[in-house]
């Protein structure tokens, strides 16, 4: 196990002081920013996430703010998802593709107003793509990374905790909607969303100066709920089939391969980059696709590279994320499998660094 | 000290097996790829780099390949440095700026042919910017990240080691030039360049499959030269004033603030993005600039965030990189200082996490 070498380049967040005080044990780097990966242990964190409530420093979900008369036109250029019916107050999960239909990011678009959007990004410098397009097309927009850092509250008690700090009106916020709620005299975007299946909210903390103040307020208000610092949990996200850009998909993949075809309205999303390529993909269908894969036997090692998925001597796919699930008492995994072997119940082998394992393609994820 | 959590998203390199076998102790993440930071200790690695020869896994210096009839036009759009006199076989250090003159990256451009370039990037997804511009301007180019991974050989014995593997002709390669040299039947770009002041080469390994073969060949040939695995060394690079994008400069800085004004030929680099903004900067001059800063007293802690530089109660800059130098027996640092206090010999204070330190602005770096 190697240490992470800290430097300014791996940016701290407005919540890093709280994360350190809570005893963070591991980090990854996401958008050149520190993202905690474990506090007590991944399995203890997992149990606690499913039973109580956690506060997550997900400041690394950086925002791209797009303002101006051409803002909505530009956002529609970015994604094959049809945004015409989207209203201010809504959040949409939007695949972003290049001109060949390759995934560049899979962010959440937050529509603040007709002429003002935030794109809450996964791990790639989507800002550069957006700025490049806007410059090339001479669009009338202002594009920047604002001082906005999401703080997530996740777990079965998340609603109670967020209500304790922001008031009971947050209970009325529906899934993938947001409202504006006051904290320390500032109006913050609070959305019902987050990178777990346990339910919860993401608070878009505008202004680093109030970051630790909100962190402390949540910790204080949640004391009776067993609140603790947490982070996206590897086991829980695989059980729930939450994909991770860079892990489970890259720019080599189309949205259709990632099972995101339902977010591609290529017939109606007029003007989106990659439309021609995706129309072709939509007609022919992908030849490989994301699948849940159960790997039999005892605990697999950490998955830090692609593991080949084999049918006899032929590679028919790969596993990109895997972990032992205490609740399902098996190894849960996410992989990409060719259509010849992607049907539910297909037996395959997975080559892990510890040896070959029997495995099975599933129709659905676990949770 | 926290551990790094490995996942596919933090990409391994063609040399990772060698790096691990050599006992890597720390990593950073650079272009979403693993970059070793320490093998024995930062000070032992430093001493060895200055006295012998090291092989560095710098695969994280990813390449952007630009091919096609508009390739040279596009590369000139990217940088304010005038490229008209550049010949195939040359490498240029090229600041890349956005339309406001803010630094997006500071790569090395490698001109392979009139219609074929590699851009060897620092830590940001410059690929997205390049692709966005090319799409917006409908340029006739093919842009991709090829399977090319630089392996650096650095240190006073670097030339002997590279000559032992590639033949004595590499001795004729001049600084920031490259030649094509055979290894295992493949022609590789070998440039006299690298991120240290000790001299050496960077081998652009085309094809991951021969990565470990070259690694082993260098280790074998260098046995009598005390060759060892190494990596960019924090102390040595600060002594030498080698800037690090993300640490010492960001998109908030112009090239002129970074002391890179000599690479900005804004009068003649026709068509470059950011020209208008940089013409203005060139006329007025920057109001703050990169400086070498000596911090007095004993060893400073690790610099993982900006440290304010103070003149009395007024902040006049910040330190972005700092380390104890065994050779110069002082703390060497890189900072950005306002013009009111940037003259050589100006006394300032630096606020470190361990307390306030007396410091002095220098005219030159140490090595």
Interface residues (C-beta under 8 A of the other chain):
Chain A: X1 X2 X3 X4 X5 X6 X7 X8 X9 X10 X12 X24 X25 X26 X27 X28 X29 X32 X37 X38 X98 X99 X104 X123 X124 X125 X126 X127 X128 X129 X130 X131 X132 X133 X135 X136 X137 X244 X245 X246 X247 X273 X302 X303 X304 X305 X306 X320 X321
Chain B: X1 X2 X3 X4 X5 X6 X7 X8 X9 X10 X12 X24 X25 X26 X27 X28 X29 X32 X37 X38 X98 X99 X104 X123 X124 X125 X126 X127 X128 X129 X130 X131 X132 X133 X135 X136 X137 X244 X245 X246 X247 X273 X302 X303 X304 X305 X306 X320 X321
